């Protein structure tokens, strides 16, 4: 029965798929943790310069992910070559 390579492949596929799905459900954050993450991402009034740079970079990266235009083609305002 287990000599058939197709049966073995399907068995391994189902096994690893089930393990992956179980781990996904196990590591899923609850609603309270998601709200806490969102609140910390909004920023604190007493951030250091490094934290402000990181927040600005993450904001720029998120904007780039939401648009179809490449990030290097978007106008940046006062930057000159």
PDB file of N, CA, C and O in Angstrom, chain B, residues numbered from 101:
ATOM      1  N   UNK B 101       0.817  -1.196   0.000  1.00  0.00           N
ATOM      2  CA  UNK B 101       0.000   0.000   0.000  1.00  0.00           C
ATOM      3  C   UNK B 101       0.865   1.266   0.000  1.00  0.00           C
ATOM      4  O   UNK B 101       0.603   2.204  -0.754  1.00  0.00           O
ATOM      5  N   UNK B 102       1.896   1.283   0.853  1.00  0.00           N
ATOM      6  CA  UNK B 102       2.740   2.472   0.926  1.00  0.00           C
ATOM      7  C   UNK B 102       3.889   2.426  -0.077  1.00  0.00           C
ATOM      8  O   UNK B 102       4.787   3.268  -0.035  1.00  0.00           O
ATOM      9  N   UNK B 103       3.864   1.461  -0.965  1.00  0.00           N
ATOM     10  CA  UNK B 103       4.868   1.389  -2.012  1.00  0.00           C
ATOM     11  C   UNK B 103       4.546   2.317  -3.171  1.00  0.00           C
ATOM     12  O   UNK B 103       5.419   2.633  -3.979  1.00  0.00           O
ATOM     13  N   UNK B 104       3.312   2.747  -3.255  1.00  0.00           N
ATOM     14  CA  UNK B 104       2.878   3.620  -4.340  1.00  0.00           C
ATOM     15  C   UNK B 104       3.393   5.045  -4.088  1.00  0.00           C
ATOM     16  O   UNK B 104       3.042   5.647  -3.073  1.00  0.00           O
ATOM     17  N   UNK B 105       4.215   5.592  -4.987  1.00  0.00           N
ATOM     18  CA  UNK B 105       4.776   6.932  -4.756  1.00  0.00           C
ATOM     19  C   UNK B 105       3.715   8.037  -4.788  1.00  0.00           C
ATOM     20  O   UNK B 105       3.863   9.056  -4.114  1.00  0.00           O
ATOM     21  N   UNK B 106       2.660   7.842  -5.556  1.00  0.00           N
ATOM     22  CA  UNK B 106       1.603   8.858  -5.611  1.00  0.00           C
ATOM     23  C   UNK B 106       0.850   8.933  -4.288  1.00  0.00           C
ATOM     24  O   UNK B 106       0.504  10.019  -3.823  1.00  0.00           O
ATOM     25  N   UNK B 107       0.602   7.788  -3.693  1.00  0.00           N
ATOM     26  CA  UNK B 107      -0.076   7.753  -2.403  1.00  0.00           C
ATOM     27  C   UNK B 107       0.799   8.388  -1.321  1.00  0.00           C
ATOM     28  O   UNK B 107       0.309   9.127  -0.467  1.00  0.00           O
ATOM     29  N   UNK B 108       2.099   8.091  -1.368  1.00  0.00           N
ATOM     30  CA  UNK B 108       3.027   8.698  -0.412  1.00  0.00           C
ATOM     31  C   UNK B 108       3.058  10.217  -0.574  1.00  0.00           C
ATOM     32  O   UNK B 108       3.057  10.957   0.411  1.00  0.00           O
ATOM     33  N   UNK B 109       3.085  10.670  -1.822  1.00  0.00           N
ATOM     34  CA  UNK B 109       3.130  12.112  -2.076  1.00  0.00           C
ATOM     35  C   UNK B 109       1.886  12.801  -1.539  1.00  0.00           C
ATOM     36  O   UNK B 109       1.975  13.860  -0.917  1.00  0.00           O
ATOM     37  N   UNK B 110       0.734  12.205  -1.778  1.00  0.00           N
ATOM     38  CA  UNK B 110      -0.517  12.793  -1.282  1.00  0.00           C
ATOM     39  C   UNK B 110      -0.540  12.778   0.236  1.00  0.00           C
ATOM     40  O   UNK B 110      -0.984  13.742   0.860  1.00  0.00           O
ATOM     41  N   UNK B 111      -0.065  11.692   0.837  1.00  0.00           N
ATOM     42  CA  UNK B 111      -0.024  11.598   2.295  1.00  0.00           C
ATOM     43  C   UNK B 111       0.889  12.674   2.889  1.00  0.00           C
ATOM     44  O   UNK B 111       0.523  13.318   3.872  1.00  0.00           O
ATOM     45  N   UNK B 112       2.075  12.874   2.302  1.00  0.00           N
ATOM     46  CA  UNK B 112       2.993  13.910   2.783  1.00  0.00           C
ATOM     47  C   UNK B 112       2.403  15.305   2.576  1.00  0.00           C
ATOM     48  O   UNK B 112       2.530  16.172   3.441  1.00  0.00           O
ATOM     49  N   UNK B 113       1.765  15.516   1.436  1.00  0.00           N
ATOM     50  CA  UNK B 113       1.159  16.810   1.143  1.00  0.00           C
ATOM     51  C   UNK B 113       0.075  17.146   2.160  1.00  0.00           C
ATOM     52  O   UNK B 113       0.030  18.261   2.681  1.00  0.00           O
ATOM     53  N   UNK B 114      -0.789  16.190   2.440  1.00  0.00           N
ATOM     54  CA  UNK B 114      -1.862  16.414   3.410  1.00  0.00           C
ATOM     55  C   UNK B 114      -1.279  16.610   4.808  1.00  0.00           C
ATOM     56  O   UNK B 114      -1.759  17.454   5.564  1.00  0.00           O
ATOM     57  N   UNK B 115      -0.260  15.844   5.153  1.00  0.00           N
ATOM     58  CA  UNK B 115       0.353  15.967   6.483  1.00  0.00           C
ATOM     59  C   UNK B 115       0.975  17.344   6.687  1.00  0.00           C
ATOM     60  O   UNK B 115       0.696  18.016   7.680  1.00  0.00           O
ATOM     61  N   UNK B 116       1.813  17.759   5.750  1.00  0.00           N
ATOM     62  CA  UNK B 116       2.468  19.058   5.900  1.00  0.00           C
ATOM     63  C   UNK B 116       1.478  20.203   5.765  1.00  0.00           C
ATOM     64  O   UNK B 116       1.622  21.229   6.429  1.00  0.00           O
ATOM     65  N   UNK B 117       0.479  20.038   4.917  1.00  0.00           N
ATOM     66  CA  UNK B 117      -0.561  21.062   4.813  1.00  0.00           C
ATOM     67  C   UNK B 117      -1.324  21.202   6.114  1.00  0.00           C
ATOM     68  O   UNK B 117      -1.631  22.318   6.535  1.00  0.00           O
ATOM     69  N   UNK B 118      -1.632  20.092   6.755  1.00  0.00           N
ATOM     70  CA  UNK B 118      -2.329  20.126   8.040  1.00  0.00           C
ATOM     71  C   UNK B 118      -1.477  20.742   9.134  1.00  0.00           C
ATOM     72  O   UNK B 118      -1.975  21.514   9.953  1.00  0.00           O
ATOM     73  N   UNK B 119      -0.200  20.405   9.151  1.00  0.00           N
ATOM     74  CA  UNK B 119       0.706  20.996  10.145  1.00  0.00           C
ATOM     75  C   UNK B 119       0.814  22.500   9.928  1.00  0.00           C
ATOM     76  O   UNK B 119       0.771  23.271  10.887  1.00  0.00           O
ATOM     77  N   UNK B 120       0.952  22.917   8.682  1.00  0.00           N
ATOM     78  CA  UNK B 120       1.036  24.350   8.381  1.00  0.00           C
ATOM     79  C   UNK B 120      -0.226  25.087   8.779  1.00  0.00           C
ATOM     80  O   UNK B 120      -0.160  26.180   9.342  1.00  0.00           O
ATOM     81  N   UNK B 121      -1.374  24.497   8.491  1.00  0.00           N
ATOM     82  CA  UNK B 121      -2.648  25.126   8.851  1.00  0.00           C
ATOM     83  C   UNK B 121      -2.796  25.214  10.369  1.00  0.00           C
ATOM     84  O   UNK B 121      -3.258  26.226  10.896  1.00  0.00           O
ATOM     85  N   UNK B 122      -2.406  24.157  11.064  1.00  0.00           N
ATOM     86  CA  UNK B 122      -2.468  24.167  12.523  1.00  0.00           C
ATOM     87  C   UNK B 122      -1.562  25.229  13.126  1.00  0.00           C
ATOM     88  O   UNK B 122      -1.956  25.915  14.070  1.00  0.00           O
ATOM     89  N   UNK B 123      -0.358  25.373  12.597  1.00  0.00           N
ATOM     90  CA  UNK B 123       0.556  26.406  13.090  1.00  0.00           C
ATOM     91  C   UNK B 123       0.037  27.805  12.782  1.00  0.00           C
ATOM     92  O   UNK B 123       0.221  28.727  13.577  1.00  0.00           O
ATOM     93  N   UNK B 124      -0.616  27.965  11.625  1.00  0.00           N
ATOM     94  CA  UNK B 124      -1.190  29.263  11.287  1.00  0.00           C
ATOM     95  C   UNK B 124      -2.277  29.640  12.295  1.00  0.00           C
ATOM     96  O   UNK B 124      -2.336  30.783  12.749  1.00  0.00           O
ATOM     97  N   UNK B 125      -3.132  28.686  12.643  1.00  0.00           N
ATOM     98  CA  UNK B 125      -4.184  28.962  13.620  1.00  0.00           C
ATOM     99  C   UNK B 125      -3.606  29.194  15.012  1.00  0.00           C
ATOM    100  O   UNK B 125      -4.129  30.000  15.782  1.00  0.00           O
ATOM    101  N   UNK B 126      -2.533  28.488  15.329  1.00  0.00           N
ATOM    102  CA  UNK B 126      -1.914  28.620  16.645  1.00  0.00           C
ATOM    103  C   UNK B 126      -1.272  29.986  16.841  1.00  0.00           C
ATOM    104  O   UNK B 126      -1.320  30.538  17.940  1.00  0.00           O
ATOM    105  N   UNK B 127      -0.676  30.536  15.796  1.00  0.00           N
ATOM    106  CA  UNK B 127       0.042  31.803  15.924  1.00  0.00           C
ATOM    107  C   UNK B 127      -0.794  33.015  15.541  1.00  0.00           C
ATOM    108  O   UNK B 127      -0.267  34.128  15.517  1.00  0.00           O
ATOM    109  N   UNK B 128      -2.074  32.842  15.241  1.00  0.00           N
ATOM    110  CA  UNK B 128      -2.929  33.965  14.856  1.00  0.00           C
ATOM    111  C   UNK B 128      -3.176  34.869  16.066  1.00  0.00           C
ATOM    112  O   UNK B 128      -3.604  34.379  17.112  1.00  0.00           O
ATOM    113  N   UNK B 129      -2.918  36.173  15.951  1.00  0.00           N
ATOM    114  CA  UNK B 129      -3.138  37.068  17.090  1.00  0.00           C
ATOM    115  C   UNK B 129      -4.629  37.337  17.295  1.00  0.00           C
ATOM    116  O   UNK B 129      -5.414  37.320  16.346  1.00  0.00           O
ATOM    117  N   UNK B 130      -5.002  37.585  18.553  1.00  0.00           N
ATOM    118  CA  UNK B 130      -6.402  37.898  18.834  1.00  0.00           C
ATOM    119  C   UNK B 130      -6.666  39.376  18.562  1.00  0.00           C
ATOM    120  O   UNK B 130      -5.740  40.131  18.268  1.00  0.00           O
ATOM    121  N   UNK B 131      -7.925  39.787  18.661  1.00  0.00           N
ATOM    122  CA  UNK B 131      -8.312  41.161  18.321  1.00  0.00           C
ATOM    123  C   UNK B 131      -7.631  42.181  19.239  1.00  0.00           C
ATOM    124  O   UNK B 131      -7.264  43.268  18.791  1.00  0.00           O
ATOM    125  N   UNK B 132      -7.462  41.838  20.517  1.00  0.00           N
ATOM    126  CA  UNK B 132      -6.824  42.761  21.460  1.00  0.00           C
ATOM    127  C   UNK B 132      -5.366  43.021  21.072  1.00  0.00           C
ATOM    128  O   UNK B 132      -4.898  44.158  21.126  1.00  0.00           O
ATOM    129  N   UNK B 133      -4.660  41.974  20.687  1.00  0.00           N
ATOM    130  CA  UNK B 133      -3.258  42.130  20.300  1.00  0.00           C
ATOM    131  C   UNK B 133      -3.137  42.930  19.006  1.00  0.00           C
ATOM    132  O   UNK B 133      -2.205  43.720  18.856  1.00  0.00           O
ATOM    133  N   UNK B 134      -4.062  42.736  18.072  1.00  0.00           N
ATOM    134  CA  UNK B 134      -4.041  43.497  16.825  1.00  0.00           C
ATOM    135  C   UNK B 134      -4.247  44.977  17.109  1.00  0.00           C
ATOM    136  O   UNK B 134      -3.566  45.817  16.522  1.00  0.00           O
ATOM    137  N   UNK B 135      -5.174  45.309  17.998  1.00  0.00           N
ATOM    138  CA  UNK B 135      -5.404  46.714  18.361  1.00  0.00           C
ATOM    139  C   UNK B 135      -4.179  47.315  19.043  1.00  0.00           C
ATOM    140  O   UNK B 135      -3.848  48.479  18.817  1.00  0.00           O
ATOM    141  N   UNK B 136      -3.510  46.528  19.870  1.00  0.00           N
ATOM    142  CA  UNK B 136      -2.302  47.013  20.540  1.00  0.00           C
ATOM    143  C   UNK B 136      -1.189  47.290  19.528  1.00  0.00           C
ATOM    144  O   UNK B 136      -0.456  48.271  19.656  1.00  0.00           O
ATOM    145  N   UNK B 137      -1.068  46.429  18.532  1.00  0.00           N
ATOM    146  CA  UNK B 137      -0.057  46.624  17.490  1.00  0.00           C
ATOM    147  C   UNK B 137      -0.373  47.871  16.675  1.00  0.00           C
ATOM    148  O   UNK B 137       0.522  48.657  16.363  1.00  0.00           O
ATOM    149  N   UNK B 138      -1.650  48.052  16.330  1.00  0.00           N
ATOM    150  CA  UNK B 138      -2.048  49.237  15.569  1.00  0.00           C
ATOM    151  C   UNK B 138      -1.797  50.512  16.370  1.00  0.00           C
ATOM    152  O   UNK B 138      -1.362  51.519  15.812  1.00  0.00           O
ATOM    153  N   UNK B 139      -2.071  50.473  17.677  1.00  0.00           N
ATOM    154  CA  UNK B 139      -1.855  51.647  18.519  1.00  0.00           C
ATOM    155  C   UNK B 139      -0.370  51.983  18.618  1.00  0.00           C
ATOM    156  O   UNK B 139      -0.002  53.158  18.629  1.00  0.00           O
ATOM    157  N   UNK B 140       0.473  50.975  18.688  1.00  0.00           N
ATOM    158  CA  UNK B 140       1.909  51.251  18.776  1.00  0.00           C
ATOM    159  C   UNK B 140       2.462  51.721  17.436  1.00  0.00           C
ATOM    160  O   UNK B 140       3.467  52.431  17.400  1.00  0.00           O
ATOM    161  N   UNK B 141       1.827  51.339  16.342  1.00  0.00           N
ATOM    162  CA  UNK B 141       2.295  51.761  15.018  1.00  0.00           C
ATOM    163  C   UNK B 141       1.935  53.212  14.726  1.00  0.00           C
ATOM    164  O   UNK B 141       2.577  53.848  13.891  1.00  0.00           O
ATOM    165  N   UNK B 142       0.932  53.736  15.389  1.00  0.00           N
ATOM    166  CA  UNK B 142       0.541  55.132  15.162  1.00  0.00           C
ATOM    167  C   UNK B 142       1.610  56.100  15.646  1.00  0.00           C
ATOM    168  O   UNK B 142       1.722  57.215  15.135  1.00  0.00           O
ATOM    169  N   UNK B 143       2.372  55.687  16.604  1.00  0.00           N
ATOM    170  CA  UNK B 143       3.478  56.529  17.055  1.00  0.00           C
ATOM    171  C   UNK B 143       3.226  57.133  18.424  1.00  0.00           C
ATOM    172  O   UNK B 143       2.085  57.292  18.858  1.00  0.00           O
ATOM    173  N   UNK B 144       4.300  57.459  19.076  1.00  0.00           N
ATOM    174  CA  UNK B 144       4.255  58.089  20.383  1.00  0.00           C
ATOM    175  C   UNK B 144       4.769  59.517  20.251  1.00  0.00           C
ATOM    176  O   UNK B 144       5.605  59.789  19.389  1.00  0.00           O
ATOM    177  N   UNK B 145       4.288  60.430  21.083  1.00  0.00           N
ATOM    178  CA  UNK B 145       4.744  61.815  20.967  1.00  0.00           C
ATOM    179  C   UNK B 145       6.211  62.006  21.334  1.00  0.00           C
ATOM    180  O   UNK B 145       6.832  62.962  20.868  1.00  0.00           O
ATOM    181  N   UNK B 146       6.776  61.140  22.141  1.00  0.00           N
ATOM    182  CA  UNK B 146       8.171  61.306  22.559  1.00  0.00           C
ATOM    183  C   UNK B 146       9.072  60.264  21.887  1.00  0.00           C
ATOM    184  O   UNK B 146       9.799  59.537  22.564  1.00  0.00           O
ATOM    185  N   UNK B 147       9.019  60.199  20.558  1.00  0.00           N
ATOM    186  CA  UNK B 147       9.861  59.281  19.804  1.00  0.00           C
ATOM    187  C   UNK B 147      11.252  59.874  19.599  1.00  0.00           C
ATOM    188  O   UNK B 147      11.423  61.090  19.520  1.00  0.00           O
ATOM    189  N   UNK B 148      12.227  58.995  19.517  1.00  0.00           N
ATOM    190  CA  UNK B 148      13.575  59.446  19.187  1.00  0.00           C
ATOM    191  C   UNK B 148      13.662  59.675  17.679  1.00  0.00           C
ATOM    192  O   UNK B 148      12.757  59.305  16.930  1.00  0.00           O
ATOM    193  N   UNK B 149      14.750  60.284  17.251  1.00  0.00           N
ATOM    194  CA  UNK B 149      14.933  60.551  15.819  1.00  0.00           C
ATOM    195  C   UNK B 149      14.978  59.258  15.010  1.00  0.00           C
ATOM    196  O   UNK B 149      14.434  59.178  13.909  1.00  0.00           O
ATOM    197  N   UNK B 150      15.638  58.250  15.575  1.00  0.00           N
ATOM    198  CA  UNK B 150      15.735  56.975  14.870  1.00  0.00           C
ATOM    199  C   UNK B 150      14.355  56.334  14.707  1.00  0.00           C
ATOM    200  O   UNK B 150      14.041  55.794  13.646  1.00  0.00           O
ATOM    201  N   UNK B 151      13.539  56.393  15.754  1.00  0.00           N
ATOM    202  CA  UNK B 151      12.187  55.834  15.674  1.00  0.00           C
ATOM    203  C   UNK B 151      11.328  56.613  14.682  1.00  0.00           C
ATOM    204  O   UNK B 151      10.494  56.030  13.989  1.00  0.00           O
ATOM    205  N   UNK B 152      11.527  57.922  14.614  1.00  0.00           N
ATOM    206  CA  UNK B 152      10.778  58.734  13.649  1.00  0.00           C
ATOM    207  C   UNK B 152      11.167  58.377  12.219  1.00  0.00           C
ATOM    208  O   UNK B 152      10.315  58.302  11.334  1.00  0.00           O
ATOM    209  N   UNK B 153      12.480  58.155  11.998  1.00  0.00           N
ATOM    210  CA  UNK B 153      12.943  57.764  10.665  1.00  0.00           C
ATOM    211  C   UNK B 153      12.362  56.412  10.263  1.00  0.00           C
ATOM    212  O   UNK B 153      11.946  56.218   9.121  1.00  0.00           O
ATOM    213  N   UNK B 154      12.341  55.484  11.212  1.00  0.00           N
ATOM    214  CA  UNK B 154      11.787  54.163  10.925  1.00  0.00           C
ATOM    215  C   UNK B 154      10.296  54.260  10.618  1.00  0.00           C
ATOM    216  O   UNK B 154       9.803  53.599   9.704  1.00  0.00           O
ATOM    217  N   UNK B 155       9.581  55.081  11.381  1.00  0.00           N
ATOM    218  CA  UNK B 155       8.147  55.249  11.151  1.00  0.00           C
ATOM    219  C   UNK B 155       7.882  55.890   9.796  1.00  0.00           C
ATOM    220  O   UNK B 155       6.951  55.497   9.092  1.00  0.00           O
ATOM    221  N   UNK B 156       8.694  56.872   9.431  1.00  0.00           N
ATOM    222  CA  UNK B 156       8.541  57.519   8.132  1.00  0.00           C
ATOM    223  C   UNK B 156       8.840  56.541   6.995  1.00  0.00           C
ATOM    224  O   UNK B 156       8.148  56.532   5.977  1.00  0.00           O
ATOM    225  N   UNK B 157       9.870  55.725   7.177  1.00  0.00           N
ATOM    226  CA  UNK B 157      10.201  54.721   6.174  1.00  0.00           C
ATOM    227  C   UNK B 157       9.072  53.705   6.024  1.00  0.00           C
ATOM    228  O   UNK B 157       8.718  53.333   4.905  1.00  0.00           O
ATOM    229  N   UNK B 158       8.506  53.255   7.139  1.00  0.00           N
ATOM    230  CA  UNK B 158       7.417  52.287   7.080  1.00  0.00           C
ATOM    231  C   UNK B 158       6.180  52.888   6.427  1.00  0.00           C
ATOM    232  O   UNK B 158       5.471  52.204   5.690  1.00  0.00           O
ATOM    233  N   UNK B 159       5.917  54.170   6.695  1.00  0.00           N
ATOM    234  CA  UNK B 159       4.779  54.840   6.070  1.00  0.00           C
ATOM    235  C   UNK B 159       4.992  54.920   4.562  1.00  0.00           C
ATOM    236  O   UNK B 159       4.073  54.665   3.784  1.00  0.00           O
ATOM    237  N   UNK B 160       6.196  55.271   4.159  1.00  0.00           N
ATOM    238  CA  UNK B 160       6.522  55.382   2.729  1.00  0.00           C
ATOM    239  C   UNK B 160       6.430  54.015   2.046  1.00  0.00           C
ATOM    240  O   UNK B 160       5.959  53.909   0.913  1.00  0.00           O
ATOM    241  N   UNK B 161       6.877  52.988   2.736  1.00  0.00           N
ATOM    242  CA  UNK B 161       6.812  51.637   2.202  1.00  0.00           C
ATOM    243  C   UNK B 161       5.368  51.167   2.059  1.00  0.00           C
ATOM    244  O   UNK B 161       5.019  50.500   1.085  1.00  0.00           O
ATOM    245  N   UNK B 162       4.533  51.518   3.034  1.00  0.00           N
ATOM    246  CA  UNK B 162       3.118  51.155   2.964  1.00  0.00           C
ATOM    247  C   UNK B 162       2.428  51.886   1.815  1.00  0.00           C
ATOM    248  O   UNK B 162       1.602  51.300   1.116  1.00  0.00           O
ATOM    249  N   UNK B 163       2.760  53.159   1.617  1.00  0.00           N
ATOM    250  CA  UNK B 163       2.193  53.910   0.495  1.00  0.00           C
ATOM    251  C   UNK B 163       2.623  53.291  -0.831  1.00  0.00           C
ATOM    252  O   UNK B 163       1.828  53.211  -1.768  1.00  0.00           O
ATOM    253  N   UNK B 164       3.865  52.857  -0.910  1.00  0.00           N
ATOM    254  CA  UNK B 164       4.357  52.239  -2.142  1.00  0.00           C
ATOM    255  C   UNK B 164       3.656  50.907  -2.407  1.00  0.00           C
ATOM    256  O   UNK B 164       3.432  50.537  -3.560  1.00  0.00           O
ATOM    257  N   UNK B 165       3.317  50.202  -1.355  1.00  0.00           N
ATOM    258  CA  UNK B 165       2.630  48.923  -1.529  1.00  0.00           C
ATOM    259  C   UNK B 165       1.193  49.118  -1.987  1.00  0.00           C
ATOM    260  O   UNK B 165       0.631  48.249  -2.652  1.00  0.00           O
ATOM    261  N   UNK B 166       0.597  50.247  -1.639  1.00  0.00           N
ATOM    262  CA  UNK B 166      -0.802  50.492  -1.984  1.00  0.00           C
ATOM    263  C   UNK B 166      -0.985  51.085  -3.371  1.00  0.00           C
ATOM    264  O   UNK B 166      -2.103  51.091  -3.886  1.00  0.00           O
ATOM    265  N   UNK B 167       0.072  51.582  -3.990  1.00  0.00           N
ATOM    266  CA  UNK B 167      -0.039  52.177  -5.319  1.00  0.00           C
ATOM    267  C   UNK B 167       0.647  51.282  -6.343  1.00  0.00           C
ATOM    268  O   UNK B 167       1.476  50.438  -6.001  1.00  0.00           O
ATOM    269  N   UNK B 168       0.284  51.486  -7.600  1.00  0.00           N
ATOM    270  CA  UNK B 168       0.895  50.674  -8.652  1.00  0.00           C
ATOM    271  C   UNK B 168       2.140  51.339  -9.243  1.00  0.00           C
ATOM    272  O   UNK B 168       2.904  50.691  -9.958  1.00  0.00           O
ATOM    273  N   UNK B 169       2.347  52.618  -8.953  1.00  0.00           N
ATOM    274  CA  UNK B 169       3.516  53.324  -9.478  1.00  0.00           C
ATOM    275  C   UNK B 169       4.766  52.922  -8.693  1.00  0.00           C
ATOM    276  O   UNK B 169       4.687  52.723  -7.481  1.00  0.00           O
ATOM    277  N   UNK B 170       5.915  52.798  -9.357  1.00  0.00           N
ATOM    278  CA  UNK B 170       7.150  52.469  -8.646  1.00  0.00           C
ATOM    279  C   UNK B 170       7.543  53.597  -7.683  1.00  0.00           C
ATOM    280  O   UNK B 170       7.262  54.767  -7.942  1.00  0.00           O
ATOM    281  N   UNK B 171       8.181  53.241  -6.596  1.00  0.00           N
ATOM    282  CA  UNK B 171       8.528  54.219  -5.566  1.00  0.00           C
ATOM    283  C   UNK B 171       9.568  55.214  -6.075  1.00  0.00           C
ATOM    284  O   UNK B 171       9.604  56.355  -5.614  1.00  0.00           O
ATOM    285  N   UNK B 172      10.408  54.803  -7.010  1.00  0.00           N
ATOM    286  CA  UNK B 172      11.440  55.707  -7.519  1.00  0.00           C
ATOM    287  C   UNK B 172      10.891  56.699  -8.528  1.00  0.00           C
ATOM    288  O   UNK B 172      11.616  57.610  -8.926  1.00  0.00           O
ATOM    289  N   UNK B 173       9.652  56.565  -8.956  1.00  0.00           N
ATOM    290  CA  UNK B 173       9.061  57.504  -9.909  1.00  0.00           C
ATOM    291  C   UNK B 173       8.126  58.504  -9.251  1.00  0.00           C
ATOM    292  O   UNK B 173       7.671  59.437  -9.913  1.00  0.00           O
ATOM    293  N   UNK B 174       7.829  58.341  -7.979  1.00  0.00           N
ATOM    294  CA  UNK B 174       6.910  59.255  -7.307  1.00  0.00           C
ATOM    295  C   UNK B 174       7.629  60.548  -6.958  1.00  0.00           C
ATOM    296  O   UNK B 174       8.797  60.507  -6.571  1.00  0.00           O
ATOM    297  N   UNK B 175       6.972  61.690  -7.081  1.00  0.00           N
ATOM    298  CA  UNK B 175       7.609  62.964  -6.714  1.00  0.00           C
ATOM    299  C   UNK B 175       7.782  63.052  -5.202  1.00  0.00           C
ATOM    300  O   UNK B 175       6.889  62.678  -4.442  1.00  0.00           O
ATOM    301  N   UNK B 176       8.940  63.551  -4.775  1.00  0.00           N
ATOM    302  CA  UNK B 176       9.222  63.637  -3.343  1.00  0.00           C
ATOM    303  C   UNK B 176       9.190  65.063  -2.825  1.00  0.00           C
ATOM    304  O   UNK B 176       9.409  65.274  -1.632  1.00  0.00           O
ATOM    305  N   UNK B 177       8.931  66.031  -3.653  1.00  0.00           N
ATOM    306  CA  UNK B 177       8.825  67.405  -3.172  1.00  0.00           C
ATOM    307  C   UNK B 177      10.103  68.177  -3.333  1.00  0.00           C
ATOM    308  O   UNK B 177      10.440  68.595  -4.441  1.00  0.00           O
ATOM    309  N   UNK B 178      10.835  68.379  -2.234  1.00  0.00           N
ATOM    310  CA  UNK B 178      11.999  69.267  -2.259  1.00  0.00           C
ATOM    311  C   UNK B 178      13.306  68.557  -2.619  1.00  0.00           C
ATOM    312  O   UNK B 178      14.355  69.200  -2.595  1.00  0.00           O
ATOM    313  N   UNK B 179      13.292  67.295  -2.942  1.00  0.00           N
ATOM    314  CA  UNK B 179      14.515  66.577  -3.280  1.00  0.00           C
ATOM    315  C   UNK B 179      14.926  66.886  -4.709  1.00  0.00           C
ATOM    316  O   UNK B 179      14.099  66.845  -5.621  1.00  0.00           O
ATOM    317  N   UNK B 180      16.197  67.193  -4.906  1.00  0.00           N
ATOM    318  CA  UNK B 180      16.708  67.504  -6.244  1.00  0.00           C
ATOM    319  C   UNK B 180      17.915  66.649  -6.538  1.00  0.00           C
ATOM    320  O   UNK B 180      18.701  66.326  -5.648  1.00  0.00           O
ATOM    321  N   UNK B 181      18.053  66.286  -7.802  1.00  0.00           N
ATOM    322  CA  UNK B 181      19.192  65.451  -8.216  1.00  0.00           C
ATOM    323  C   UNK B 181      20.401  66.287  -8.547  1.00  0.00           C
ATOM    324  O   UNK B 181      21.444  65.746  -8.913  1.00  0.00           O
TER     325      UNK B 181
END
